[in-house]
């Protein structure tokens, strides 16, 4: 049994994207994640392809801003990006994995595929 199975998370973890995943952004929203009413508001990104939301930390948000070339989060909706695990992020002096984003590049359509579609 893996630790992630023993201790499930309400949010996407870096190990959930150890193989890069192409996702479509559905929404960006602020939500209380405390679960006990202590009001711990965080930004969450919901994506069509994953069942859990992604915690949108500043670094990931800036990363997505650069990938999508827009600092307006309303323009991010329905755009595709690739989420992947960066294993070597320095976090408070400790190397730990983190979620990062890169540009989605659609695969070119082959001549065979074009002929079938016609």
N, C-alpha and C positions, 0 to 999 in steps of 0.2 A: 504494500500500500504506500502511495506517495503522500508526503506531508500535505500537499494541496488538497488531497481527499480527506485527510484527517481534520484539517482546519480550513473549511471552505471560506471563500471570500465573497462578499456581495458585489465586488468590483473585479474588472479584468486585471490580472496580475501579469508581470513580465513573462513568466513561464507559460502563460496562455497564448502568447504570440512568439514562442521560441522559433516557430516556423512562421515567416512573414504572412500576414493576412490582409488581403485587400478588403477595405470596408467602405461603406457609404454612410456619411454623417447624416443622422436623422435630426438631432437637436443638441443644443448646448443649454444647460439649465443649472441654476443654483439650487441646492437641496440640503436640508439638514440630514447629516449622516450619523448623528450621534446615537440614534436608536433609544435614547433614554430621556429625551426632552431637554438636554443641556445645550442645545442649539449650536451645533458645529456645522456651519454652512460651508459647502465646498462646491466647486464647479464640476459638473459631470457632462460627459459627451456620450450620447447614445448613438449606437451604430446599428445598422440593419442586420449585419452578419453575425453579431455576437449577442448572446443572451443577457450579458451583464453590462452595465455602463463602465466607461473608462473614467477614472479620476483625472481631471484635467489640471495638472500642476502647471505652474508658470513656464517651466522649461519646455514641457510638451506643447503648451499653447503657443509659445514663441516658435517652436519647431514647425508646427502646423501652419502658423502665419507665414513663415518663409516658404514652405512647400506650396501653399495655395496662393501665395502672393497677395494676401489680403489680411488686413488687421480688423476687418468687420466680421464678427462671428456670424452674423445673419447671412453673409455671403458663403459661409462654409457648408450650409445645409444642402444636402443632396450631392455634394462633391465627394469624389473617391480619393482615398489615400491608402498607403500601405503602412500598417502598424507592425513593428518588429521589436525584438528584444535586443537592447544594447547591454551587454554583460559587464562592461567596464566603466561604470559611472561612479565618480567620487562623491559620496554622500556623507557629510560630516566626518570626513577622514577615513571612511571605509568604502572599499570597492563593492558595489552592489548592482544588480541588474535594474534596468528601467525600461519603460516603454518609450519608443521613439517613432517618428513618422518620416516617410519619404514619399516622393512623388509616385503617383500611379501612372504607369505607362501601359496603355492597352497593347495587347499582342497584335502584330500586323495580321491582316486577313490574307490568307493564302489564295492563290489563283483557283485552286480546287474549291475552296469554300465559296468564293465569289460565283463560280459557275453553278454550284448547287443552289445558291440563293436566287439565281435568275430564273 
